[in-house]
């Protein structure tokens, strides 16, 4: 009898160990497939009964900590990650967007080496877009009227946003409006409610900017990577701080519509850092540059520059060269991401510009590939997308608008 009891005890212990090992194996498999989300679910639904279970949970926690150290933020900078490319194809001569293109018509090259297209989708999905608006006292300063010829700068910033929401937002589009001065402020989070979007724009129209700074680079970083939104952009805004996910977290067809002068006063990050963040995002940036308004005023001898020497504003010299550099900054952001830069001089140009942006955004082909180059030295890689339509269209007339590059990850061991 005693021998039988001993055998039973040994069998029970072996069975418990086997069950615990099996449970840990299943949990490891789930975690490997689902990433951090799996571990969060485990924490929200703990099981507490008996010492073996406590040991199992403790082991799981230790395993999660080990795995967490190996997980890096979402990135396209390592060889096993998909590089996403949004491409718009149009006729160089007519400017018309070319539709109905199939996967086999596309070719992608990275640093001159052809890549295999793994993911492909046609331009049928709704748009997820951020309207990023410069809303600063600096805009009003530069937009002072010259002989009644120009309207106030802030109105020119808000007019394109109003035009886009009222005429071009379609059902199931998810739009967010973020305004920035010293810091970016989400005026409305992603929504498909047109009334909420119009209310947000009307809120900006009724109010006044709170600060004179215009930190473009920080704002782009915010809408892409997310962060805590600081409600400071309005003079009278008592709303609390809120978490903002950013477009890095959105698994959909995305884009940014930036309406700005291109000036940056005191961002925490510099131009090179901002460019790297923007070009690595895979999110096209479509830009309406308001700097042309200011340049025309400069040339006409407005209050912006009565003595042709520019003005000193918040420690920054604003003159013709400054405005030209700002325009070049906006063009760089647009070109490197596969978006487009539209310098606007007169209000009458805005409807046609918004029509063009809407057509481009809604005709983006989404392509994805895994780079066959495993190098990790922090170098910039060039992307080239080609389209072959045979005899349908003269190859010389085909223009493919897409992101031009990204920066690979660096090996931290070096």
NORVENKA-V544944 format. One record per pair of residues at least 4 apart in sequence whose C-alpha atoms are under 7 Angstrom apart, sorted by the first residue. I is the first residue (numbers start at 0). J is the second residue. D is the distance in whole Angstrom. If there is no record, write none. Layout:
I;J;D / I;J;D
//
This chain:
0;4;6 / 1;5;6 / 2;6;6 / 3;7;6 / 4;8;6 / 5;9;6 / 6;10;6 / 7;11;6 / 8;12;6 / 9;13;6 / 10;14;6 / 11;15;6 / 12;16;6 / 13;17;6 / 14;18;6 / 15;19;6 / 16;20;6 / 17;21;6 / 18;22;6 / 19;23;6 / 19;55;7 / 20;24;6 / 21;25;6 / 22;26;6 / 23;27;6 / 24;28;6 / 25;29;6 / 26;30;6 / 27;31;6 / 28;32;6 / 29;33;6 / 29;37;7 / 30;34;5 / 30;37;5 / 30;38;7 / 33;37;6 / 35;39;6 / 36;40;6 / 37;41;6 / 38;42;6 / 39;43;6 / 40;44;6 / 41;45;6 / 47;52;7 / 47;53;7 / 48;52;6 / 49;53;7 / 50;54;6 / 51;55;6 / 52;56;6 / 53;57;6 / 54;58;6 / 55;59;6 / 56;60;6 / 57;61;6 / 58;62;6 / 59;63;6 / 60;64;6 / 61;65;6 / 62;66;6 / 63;67;6 / 64;68;6 / 66;70;7 / 75;80;5 / 75;81;6 / 75;82;6 / 75;279;7 / 76;80;7 / 76;406;7 / 76;407;4 / 76;408;5 / 77;373;7 / 77;407;7 / 77;408;6 / 78;369;7 / 78;370;6 / 78;371;7 / 78;372;6 / 78;373;5 / 79;369;6 / 80;369;6 / 81;367;6 / 81;368;5 / 81;369;5 / 82;367;5 / 82;368;5 / 82;369;6 / 83;281;6 / 83;366;6 / 83;367;4 / 83;368;7 / 84;281;6 / 84;365;6 / 84;366;5 / 84;367;6 / 84;401;7 / 84;402;6 / 85;337;7 / 85;363;6 / 85;364;6 / 85;365;5 / 85;366;6 / 85;401;6 / 86;363;5 / 86;364;5 / 86;365;6 / 86;399;6 / 86;400;5 / 86;401;5 / 87;359;6 / 87;362;6 / 87;363;5 / 87;364;6 / 87;399;6 / 87;400;5 / 87;401;7 / 88;96;6 / 88;97;6 / 88;397;7 / 88;398;6 / 88;399;5 / 88;400;6 / 89;94;6 / 89;95;5 / 89;96;4 / 89;97;5 / 89;397;6 / 89;398;5 / 89;399;7 / 90;94;5 / 90;95;5 / 90;96;6 / 90;97;7 / 90;396;6 / 90;397;5 / 90;398;6 / 91;396;5 / 91;397;6 / 91;398;6 / 92;396;6 / 100;104;7 / 102;119;7 / 104;386;5 / 104;387;5 / 104;388;6 / 105;384;7 / 105;385;6 / 105;386;5 / 105;387;7 / 106;384;6 / 106;385;5 / 106;386;6 / 107;113;6 / 107;114;6 / 107;383;6 / 107;384;5 / 107;385;6 / 108;112;5 / 108;113;4 / 108;114;6 / 108;382;6 / 108;383;5 / 108;384;6 / 109;113;6 / 109;114;7 / 109;380;7 / 109;381;6 / 109;382;5 / 109;383;6 / 110;380;6 / 110;381;5 / 110;382;6 / 114;368;7 / 114;370;7 / 115;368;6 / 116;366;7 / 116;367;6 / 116;368;5 / 117;367;6 / 117;368;5 / 118;366;5 / 118;367;5 / 118;368;7 / 119;365;6 / 119;366;5 / 119;367;7 / 120;364;6 / 120;365;5 / 120;366;7 / 121;364;5 / 121;365;7 / 122;361;6 / 122;362;5 / 122;363;5 / 122;364;5 / 124;252;7 / 125;171;6 / 125;172;5 / 126;172;5 / 126;173;6 / 126;252;6 / 126;253;6 / 127;172;6 / 127;173;5 / 127;174;6 / 127;251;7 / 127;252;6 / 127;253;5 / 127;254;7 / 128;173;6 / 128;174;5 / 128;175;6 / 128;253;5 / 128;254;5 / 128;255;5 / 129;174;6 / 129;175;5 / 129;176;6 / 129;254;7 / 129;255;5 / 129;256;6 / 130;160;7 / 130;175;6 / 130;176;5 / 130;177;6 / 130;255;6 / 130;256;5 / 130;257;6 / 131;176;6 / 131;177;5 / 131;178;6 / 131;255;7 / 131;256;6 / 131;257;5 / 131;258;6 / 132;156;7 / 132;177;6 / 132;178;5 / 132;179;6 / 132;257;6 / 132;258;5 / 132;259;6 / 133;156;7 / 133;178;6 / 133;179;5 / 133;180;6 / 133;258;6 / 133;259;5 / 134;138;7 / 134;153;7 / 134;178;6 / 134;179;5 / 134;180;6 / 134;208;6 / 135;180;5 / 135;208;5 / 135;210;6 / 135;211;5 / 135;212;6 / 135;213;6 / 136;140;6 / 136;208;6 / 136;210;6 / 136;211;4 / 137;141;6 / 137;211;5 / 137;212;7 / 137;213;7 / 138;142;6 / 138;152;5 / 138;153;6 / 139;143;6 / 139;151;6 / 139;152;5 / 139;153;6 / 141;152;7 / 141;293;6 / 141;303;6 / 142;150;7 / 142;151;5 / 142;152;4 / 142;293;7 / 143;151;6 / 143;152;7 / 144;148;6 / 144;149;5 / 144;150;6 / 144;151;6 / 145;149;6 / 145;296;7 / 145;301;5 / 145;302;7 / 150;154;7 / 151;155;7 / 152;156;6 / 153;157;6 / 154;158;6 / 156;258;6 / 156;259;7 / 157;161;6 / 158;162;6 / 159;163;6 / 159;349;6 / 160;164;6 / 161;165;6 / 161;200;7 / 162;166;6 / 162;350;7 / 163;167;5 / 163;168;6 / 163;353;6 / 164;168;5 / 164;193;7 / 164;196;7 / 164;197;7 / 167;357;7 / 168;172;6 / 170;191;7 / 171;191;6 / 172;191;6 / 173;189;5 / 173;190;5 / 173;191;5 / 174;189;5 / 174;190;5 / 174;191;6 / 175;187;6 / 175;188;5 / 175;189;4 / 175;190;7 / 176;185;6 / 176;186;6 / 176;187;5 / 176;188;7 / 177;183;7 / 177;184;5 / 177;185;4 / 177;186;5 / 178;183;6 / 178;184;5 / 178;185;6 / 178;186;7 / 178;232;7 / 179;183;4 / 179;184;6 / 179;213;7 / 179;218;6 / 179;232;6 / 180;210;6 / 180;211;7 / 180;212;5 / 180;213;4 / 180;214;6 / 180;232;6 / 181;210;6 / 181;212;5 / 181;213;6 / 181;214;6 / 182;214;7 / 182;218;7 / 182;229;7 / 183;218;5 / 183;228;7 / 183;229;7 / 184;228;5 / 184;229;5 / 184;230;5 / 184;231;7 / 184;232;6 / 185;228;6 / 186;199;6 / 187;196;7 / 187;199;6 / 192;196;7 / 193;197;6 / 194;198;6 / 195;199;6 / 196;200;6 / 197;201;6 / 198;202;6 / 199;203;7 / 200;204;6 / 201;205;6 / 202;206;6 / 206;233;6 / 206;234;7 / 207;233;6 / 207;234;6 / 208;232;6 / 208;233;5 / 208;234;6 / 209;231;7 / 209;232;5 / 209;233;5 / 209;234;5 / 212;264;6 / 213;262;7 / 213;263;5 / 213;264;6 / 214;218;6 / 214;263;5 / 214;264;6 / 214;265;6 / 214;266;5 / 215;219;6 / 215;263;5 / 216;220;6 / 216;263;7 / 216;266;6 / 216;268;6 / 216;269;7 / 216;270;7 / 216;273;6 / 217;221;6 / 217;266;5 / 217;267;6 / 217;268;6 / 218;222;6 / 219;223;6 / 220;224;6 / 220;273;7 / 220;276;7 / 221;225;5 / 221;226;6 / 221;245;7 / 222;245;5 / 222;246;6 / 223;245;5 / 223;246;5 / 223;247;6 / 224;245;5 / 224;246;7 / 224;247;6 / 225;243;5 / 225;244;5 / 225;245;4 / 226;242;6 / 226;243;5 / 226;244;7 / 227;240;6 / 227;241;6 / 227;242;5 / 227;243;6 / 228;240;5 / 228;241;5 / 228;242;6 / 228;243;6 / 229;240;5 / 230;236;7 / 230;238;6 / 230;239;7 / 230;240;6 / 231;236;7 / 244;248;6 / 247;280;7 / 253;282;6 / 254;282;5 / 254;283;5 / 254;284;6 / 255;283;6 / 255;284;5 / 255;285;6 / 256;284;6 / 256;285;5 / 256;286;6 / 257;284;7 / 257;285;6 / 257;286;5 / 257;287;6 / 258;286;6 / 258;287;5 / 258;288;6 / 259;287;7 / 259;288;5 / 259;289;6 / 260;288;6 / 260;289;5 / 260;290;5 / 260;325;7 / 261;325;4 / 261;326;6 / 261;328;6 / 261;329;6 / 262;325;5 / 268;272;6 / 268;273;7 / 269;273;6 / 270;274;6 / 271;275;6 / 272;276;6 / 273;277;6 / 274;278;6 / 274;332;7 / 275;279;6 / 275;406;7 / 276;280;6 / 277;332;7 / 277;336;7 / 278;335;6 / 278;336;5 / 278;404;6 / 278;405;5 / 279;405;5 / 279;406;6 / 281;336;7 / 282;336;6 / 283;333;7 / 283;336;5 / 283;337;5 / 283;338;5 / 284;332;7 / 284;333;5 / 284;336;6 / 284;338;5 / 284;339;7 / 285;333;6 / 285;338;5 / 285;339;5 / 285;340;6 / 286;329;7 / 286;333;6 / 286;339;6 / 286;340;5 / 286;341;6 / 287;340;6 / 287;341;5 / 287;342;6 / 287;343;7 / 288;326;7 / 288;341;6 / 288;342;5 / 288;343;6 / 289;342;6 / 289;343;6 / 289;344;7 / 290;294;6 / 290;322;6 / 290;326;6 / 291;295;6 / 291;342;6 / 291;343;6 / 291;344;5 / 292;296;6 / 292;344;5 / 293;297;6 / 294;298;6 / 294;319;7 / 294;322;7 / 295;299;6 / 296;300;6 / 296;301;5 / 297;301;6 / 297;303;6 / 297;304;6 / 300;304;6 / 300;305;6 / 301;305;6 / 303;309;7 / 303;310;7 / 304;308;6 / 304;309;5 / 304;310;6 / 308;318;7 / 309;316;7 / 309;317;5 / 309;318;4 / 310;316;6 / 310;317;5 / 310;318;7 / 311;315;6 / 311;316;5 / 311;317;6 / 312;316;6 / 312;317;7 / 317;321;5 / 318;322;6 / 319;323;6 / 320;324;6 / 321;325;6 / 322;326;6 / 323;327;6 / 324;328;6 / 325;329;6 / 326;330;6 / 327;331;6 / 328;332;6 / 329;333;6 / 329;340;7 / 330;334;6 / 330;340;5 / 331;335;6 / 332;336;6 / 333;337;6 / 333;338;5 / 333;339;5 / 333;340;6 / 334;338;6 / 334;339;6 / 334;402;7 / 335;402;5 / 335;403;5 / 335;404;6 / 336;401;7 / 336;402;4 / 336;403;6 / 337;400;6 / 337;401;4 / 337;402;4 / 337;403;7 / 343;348;7 / 348;352;6 / 349;353;6 / 350;354;6 / 351;355;6 / 352;356;6 / 353;357;6 / 354;358;6 / 355;359;6 / 356;360;6 / 357;361;6 / 358;362;6 / 359;363;7 / 375;407;6 / 375;408;5 / 375;409;5 / 375;410;5 / 376;407;7 / 376;408;6 / 376;409;4 / 376;410;6 / 377;406;6 / 377;407;5 / 377;408;5 / 377;409;4 / 378;406;6 / 378;407;6 / 379;404;7 / 379;405;6 / 379;406;4 / 379;407;6 / 380;404;5 / 380;405;6 / 380;406;6 / 380;407;7 / 381;403;6 / 381;404;4 / 381;405;7 / 382;403;5 / 382;404;5 / 383;403;7 / 384;399;7 / 385;399;7 / 388;392;6 / 393;397;7
//
